[in-house]
């Protein structure tokens, strides 16, 4: 649920997530979301408290 809220992702995009689509480093994180029509977008993840 948090992924959908923070990234603005649709349910279908979250269902298609794979481990390779989650990019996490020591300071930042990004999600690669696959939408309709093979559209791919990368969204940043906010830092966790």
MMTF fields as JSON, N, C-alpha, C and O atoms, coordinates in Angstrom:
{
  "mmtfVersion": "1.0.0",
  "mmtfProducer": "UNKNOWN",
  "numBonds": 195,
  "numAtoms": 196,
  "numGroups": 49,
  "numChains": 1,
  "numModels": 1,
  "chainsPerModel": [1],
  "groupsPerChain": [49],
  "chainIdList": ["A"],
  "bondAtomList": [4, 2, 8, 6, 12, 10, 16, 14, 20, 18, 24, 22, 28, 26, 32, 30, 36, 34, 40, 38, 44, 42, 48, 46, 52, 50, 56, 54, 60, 58, 64, 62, 68, 66, 72, 70, 76, 74, 80, 78, 84, 82, 88, 86, 92, 90, 96, 94, 100, 98, 104, 102, 108, 106, 112, 110, 116, 114, 120, 118, 124, 122, 128, 126, 132, 130, 136, 134, 140, 138, 144, 142, 148, 146, 152, 150, 156, 154, 160, 158, 164, 162, 168, 166, 172, 170, 176, 174, 180, 178, 184, 182, 188, 186, 192, 190],
  "bondOrderList": [1, 1, 1, 1, 1, 1, 1, 1, 1, 1, 1, 1, 1, 1, 1, 1, 1, 1, 1, 1, 1, 1, 1, 1, 1, 1, 1, 1, 1, 1, 1, 1, 1, 1, 1, 1, 1, 1, 1, 1, 1, 1, 1, 1, 1, 1, 1, 1],
  "groupList": [{"groupName": "UNK", "atomNameList": ["N", "CA", "C", "O"], "elementList": ["N", "C", "C", "O"], "formalChargeList": [0, 0, 0, 0], "bondAtomList": [1, 0, 2, 1, 3, 2], "bondOrderList": [1, 1, 2], "singleLetterCode": "X", "chemCompType": "L-PEPTIDE LINKING"}],
  "groupTypeList": [0, 0, 0, 0, 0, 0, 0, 0, 0, 0, 0, 0, 0, 0, 0, 0, 0, 0, 0, 0, 0, 0, 0, 0, 0, 0, 0, 0, 0, 0, 0, 0, 0, 0, 0, 0, 0, 0, 0, 0, 0, 0, 0, 0, 0, 0, 0, 0, 0],
  "groupIdList": [1, 2, 3, 4, 5, 6, 7, 8, 9, 10, 11, 12, 13, 14, 15, 16, 17, 18, 19, 20, 21, 22, 23, 24, 25, 26, 27, 28, 29, 30, 31, 32, 33, 34, 35, 36, 37, 38, 39, 40, 41, 42, 43, 44, 45, 46, 47, 48, 49],
  "secStructList": [7, 2, 2, 2, 2, 2, 2, 6, 7, 7, 2, 2, 2, 2, 2, 6, 7, 7, 4, 4, 4, 3, 3, 3, 7, 1, 1, 7, 3, 3, 3, 3, 3, 3, 7, 4, 4, 4, 7, 3, 3, 3, 3, 3, 3, 7, 7, 7, 7],
  "xCoordList": [0.824, 0.0, 0.876, 0.578, 1.954, 2.841, 3.474, 3.677, 3.785, 4.368, 3.415, 3.824, 2.161, 1.171, 1.032, 0.91, 1.049, 0.893, 2.114, 1.977, 3.296, 4.504, 4.917, 5.409, 4.726, 5.173, 4.073, 4.344, 2.843, 1.736, 1.5, 1.127, 1.718, 1.619, 0.213, -0.473, -0.206, -1.486, -1.32, -0.2, -2.424, -2.4, -1.724, -0.916, -2.051, -1.468, 0.047, 0.774, 0.527, 1.968, 2.663, 3.755, 2.046, 2.624, 2.617, 3.541, 1.588, 1.496, 2.584, 2.987, 3.062, 4.085, 5.501, 6.454, 5.673, 7.015, 7.806, 7.28, 9.07, 10.006, 11.163, 11.307, 11.976, 13.1, 14.034, 14.555, 14.245, 15.137, 14.582, 15.331, 13.295, 12.676, 12.844, 12.511, 13.351, 13.544, 15.033, 15.834, 15.401, 16.798, 17.001, 16.484, 17.749, 17.962, 19.457, 20.212, 19.87, 21.255, 21.264, 20.228, 22.404, 22.516, 21.667, 21.192, 21.474, 20.748, 19.447, 18.572, 19.302, 18.114, 17.522, 18.114, 16.363, 15.719, 14.858, 14.336, 14.711, 13.888, 13.111, 13.566, 11.933, 11.13, 10.989, 10.773, 11.108, 10.857, 9.478, 9.31, 8.502, 7.122, 6.773, 7.08, 6.127, 5.724, 4.229, 3.439, 3.837, 2.432, 1.843, 2.369, 0.742, 0.038, 0.873, 1.617, 0.744, 1.426, 2.933, 3.633, 3.447, 4.895, 5.575, 6.769, 4.828, 5.406, 6.138, 5.575, 7.379, 8.183, 8.526, 8.989, 8.296, 8.667, 9.409, 9.154, 10.319, 11.104, 10.69, 10.687, 10.34, 9.913, 10.81, 11.188, 11.153, 11.983, 11.165, 9.967, 11.82, 11.206, 11.665, 12.847, 10.765, 11.174, 11.955, 11.759, 12.832, 13.561, 12.609, 11.671, 12.848, 12.024, 12.515, 13.715, 11.609, 12.031, 12.762, 13.179],
  "yCoordList": [-1.183, 0.0, 1.257, 2.23, 1.228, 2.392, 2.67, 3.829, 1.622, 1.804, 2.561, 3.439, 2.218, 2.89, 4.354, 5.222, 4.631, 6.011, 6.867, 7.963, 6.387, 7.188, 7.337, 8.394, 6.301, 6.332, 6.726, 6.977, 6.784, 7.091, 5.973, 6.218, 4.747, 3.59, 3.007, 3.046, 2.468, 1.783, 0.351, -0.148, -0.299, -1.679, -2.589, -3.445, -2.406, -3.236, -3.061, -4.033, -1.832, -1.587, -2.27, -2.814, -2.248, -2.91, -4.424, -5.103, -4.95, -6.395, -6.888, -8.048, -6.032, -6.428, -6.184, -6.475, -5.66, -5.389, -6.674, -7.69, -6.611, -7.706, -7.172, -5.959, -8.051, -7.643, -6.698, -5.746, -6.943, -6.105, -4.7, -3.801, -4.485, -3.173, -2.266, -1.083, -2.796, -2.012, -1.726, -2.639, -0.447, -0.03, 0.747, 1.854, 0.169, 0.81, 0.946, -0.02, 2.164, 2.415, 2.872, 2.846, 3.281, 3.685, 4.916, 5.062, 5.795, 7.044, 7.213, 7.96, 6.547, 6.755, 5.421, 4.358, 5.514, 4.346, 4.762, 5.876, 3.881, 4.131, 2.868, 1.749, 3.079, 1.975, 2.143, 3.251, 1.058, 1.063, 0.427, -0.771, 1.222, 0.765, 0.552, 1.387, -0.573, -0.921, -0.703, -1.403, 0.273, 0.625, 0.091, -0.836, 0.7, 0.284, 0.596, 1.576, -0.231, 0.009, -0.065, 0.639, -0.899, -1.059, 0.24, 0.419, 1.145, 2.384, 2.091, 1.481, 2.524, 2.311, 3.674, 4.564, 3.83, 5.084, 4.765, 3.746, 5.636, 5.473, 6.557, 7.74, 6.149, 7.1, 6.953, 5.84, 8.079, 8.011, 7.563, 7.833, 6.886, 6.514, 7.491, 7.831, 7.94, 8.863, 8.109, 6.908, 8.814, 8.157, 7.775, 8.511, 6.644, 6.206, 6.837, 7.045, 7.133, 7.748, 6.783, 7.145],
  "zCoordList": [0.0, 0.0, 0.0, -0.694, 0.781, 0.84, -0.517, -0.881, -1.266, -2.598, -3.499, -4.258, -3.41, -4.246, -3.847, -4.711, -2.566, -2.102, -2.411, -2.955, -2.074, -2.245, -3.7, -4.095, -4.5, -5.893, -6.859, -8.033, -6.388, -7.281, -8.274, -9.421, -7.832, -8.716, -8.695, -7.674, -9.833, -9.944, -9.453, -9.344, -9.16, -8.686, -9.712, -9.351, -10.974, -12.033, -12.098, -12.302, -11.927, -11.953, -10.78, -10.942, -9.611, -8.442, -8.607, -8.159, -9.243, -9.452, -10.397, -10.319, -11.28, -12.254, -11.758, -12.481, -10.547, -10.027, -9.847, -9.392, -10.211, -9.989, -9.165, -9.009, -8.643, -7.798, -8.56, -7.977, -9.826, -10.637, -10.841, -11.224, -10.6, -10.784, -9.569, -9.635, -8.47, -7.251, -7.118, -6.913, -7.237, -7.163, -5.866, -5.714, -4.935, -3.635, -3.393, -3.509, -3.055, -2.67, -1.211, -0.546, -0.723, 0.679, 1.001, 2.127, 0.024, 0.301, -0.461, -0.024, -1.571, -2.4, -2.852, -2.669, -3.434, -4.012, -5.178, -5.211, -6.124, -7.306, -7.654, -7.42, -8.216, -8.734, -10.236, -10.727, -10.952, -12.383, -12.568, -12.343, -12.974, -13.107, -14.568, -15.419, -14.853, -16.211, -16.334, -15.7, -17.152, -17.307, -18.598, -19.214, -18.986, -20.198, -21.435, -21.464, -22.435, -23.695, -23.593, -24.32, -22.712, -22.503, -22.095, -22.336, -21.483, -20.98, -19.67, -18.762, -19.58, -18.378, -17.797, -18.509, -16.505, -15.846, -14.56, -13.917, -14.198, -12.979, -12.006, -12.345, -10.793, -9.767, -8.546, -8.18, -7.912, -6.713, -5.501, -5.411, -4.587, -3.319, -2.239, -2.183, -1.395, -0.338, 0.749, 0.938, 1.455, 2.546, 3.671, 3.976, 4.275, 5.388, 6.697, 6.876, 7.583, 8.86, 9.74, 10.84]
}
